[in-house]
Amino acid sequence: MDSDDEQLLRGRIYGTDPDHPGPKPGRSYAELVGGPLDGLLLDITGWRPKEIDDGVSLLTELGRFGPGGRALYDPRPGDPARWDWAGDSP
């Protein structure tokens, strides 16, 4: 992925319609930091604290394992609005 692709992803919501990519009022988002989904926002509206603490495994074809692979992100200690990349998995 080149810098143009990275700029295209920045500020978009993971898993949303490309025609309506931006944040919506009244929703809670976490910024994904590092890794293949860097700069995307993850909609965590309505998530329970335990779900947030567990982090996520997100489908992506941009990671080390290509299509069907997953990118792992964990909430940043002390800054739950930013989730750090923890690696990729098949």
C-alpha positions in Angstrom: 0.0 0.0 0.0 1.4 3.4 -0.9 0.9 6.8 0.7 -2.0 7.6 -1.6 -3.9 4.5 -0.4 -3.1 5.4 3.2 -4.6 8.9 2.8 -7.7 7.4 1.1 -8.3 5.1 4.2 -7.6 7.8 6.9 -10.8 8.9 8.6 -13.0 6.2 7.1 -15.0 3.7 9.1 -13.9 0.1 9.0 -16.5 -2.1 7.3 -18.8 0.7 6.1 -20.2 1.5 2.7 -17.5 3.3 0.6 -20.2 5.9 -0.5 -20.7 6.9 3.2 -17.2 6.5 4.7 -17.1 9.1 7.4 -18.0 9.3 11.1 -21.7 9.8 12.0 -22.9 12.0 14.9 -23.8 10.2 18.1 -21.5 7.2 17.4 -18.3 6.2 19.3 -15.1 5.4 17.4 -11.6 4.2 18.1 -8.8 5.1 15.7 -6.8 2.1 14.5 -3.1 2.9 14.8 -0.4 1.1 12.9 -0.6 -2.1 10.7 -2.7 -2.5 7.6 -5.7 -0.6 8.8 -3.8 2.4 10.1 -6.0 5.5 10.2 -9.4 3.8 9.9 -12.0 4.3 12.6 -13.7 1.4 14.3 -17.3 1.9 15.4 -17.5 0.8 19.0 -20.9 2.3 19.8 -22.7 0.1 22.3 -19.7 -2.2 23.0 -19.4 -3.3 26.6 -16.2 -2.6 28.5 -15.2 -6.3 28.4 -15.6 -6.3 24.6 -13.4 -3.3 24.3 -10.7 -4.7 26.7 -10.5 -7.9 24.6 -9.5 -6.0 21.4 -10.5 -7.1 17.9 -9.5 -9.3 15.1 -10.6 -7.6 11.9 -10.8 -9.2 8.4 -8.5 -7.5 5.9 -6.8 -8.4 2.6 -4.2 -5.7 3.3 -2.3 -7.6 6.0 0.5 -10.2 5.9 -1.8 -13.1 5.1 -3.7 -11.4 2.2 -7.4 -12.1 1.6 -9.0 -13.9 4.5 -6.3 -12.7 6.9 -6.9 -10.6 10.0 -5.4 -7.6 11.7 -5.3 -7.6 15.5 -5.8 -4.4 17.4 -5.9 -3.7 21.2 -7.0 -0.6 23.0 -4.1 1.6 24.0 -3.7 1.7 27.8 -4.8 5.1 29.1 -6.2 6.1 25.7 -9.1 3.9 24.7 -9.9 6.1 21.7 -6.8 4.7 20.0 -6.2 1.0 19.3 -2.7 -0.2 18.5 -1.9 -2.9 16.0 -0.8 -6.1 17.6 0.0 -8.2 14.5 -1.7 -10.2 11.8 -3.1 -13.7 11.8 -4.3 -16.1 9.1 
